């Protein structure tokens, strides 16, 4: 009976040890050093010890011991205040260079009993600096911090490093964590330009030789094409005959409606600048595509390999925006949809 009890106890103890070891391995451990006031306080204790040794005074020894105990307790509290903080999520959605981007950080206090007080979030890059103070995070609770950022250059950028620090309590110790996130975000070109948007349906018709998705209705000269229905479309323009065949909503687009269709040959636009700076051209193409997506206008793209793609939905447009963000004068535009 005793042997069985010892085996059960040993198994439980081993399981608890493994769980604690796994948790410590996955948890970001904080660093801690004395703060400026902590150095002064520690120096005062050292002076008391020297005086006690010099004059053999037991009272000074007792006072020095009391202050030493106090400073070790404060160090323990400072470490515990930060060690149970975990970053659950860290997101920087891609954005355009002419708008403010956003950083969203979700913090969780994983301690089952104690609060976390007065922690700071610090992010430093060459273009922006962010520092936020959170006064309190309750135990087993989480909080989301949102910050605005502005980056003037386009491209693909790594997530900046996050430092979480605190001097609570009493400002004697500086305790911090460093978090590196192996992810990247895009900054798309600015949406600027006043060049007329290209709408060359005749050229498209010649190049594509009337593909099925641009087939005209012989019974109505004004009919232009069918387009998949979106929430912003007029519900009255749904073609119910097409719905009966395909069980999917399509709307009719008529040739009298402006604009008909946006057609952008990316390779031609970026290879033949006609005296326009590359950055200006990239901004203009970005504006064309953004406006088309905003007003739900059909947009046809000719890619670098000569293929045609009709952009449908946010994901298709974001792929083009990402390519424009990474485009350089020496490199071509390569998009395969």
Secondary structure by P-SEA (a helix, b strand, c coil): caaaaaaaaaaaaaaaaaaaaaaaaacbbbbbbbcaaaaaaaaaaaaaaaaaaacccaaaaaaaaaaaaaaaaaaaaaaaacccccccccccccccccbbbbbbbbbbcccccccccbbbbbbbcccbbbbbbbccccccbbbbbbbbbbbcccccccccbbbbccccccccbbbbbbbbbcbbbbbcccccccccccccaaaaaaaacccccccccccccccccccccccccccccccaaaaaaccbbbbbbcccccccbbbbaaaaaaaccccccaaaaaaaaaaaaaaaaaaccbbbbbcccbbbbbbccaaaaaaaaaaaaaccccbbbbbcc
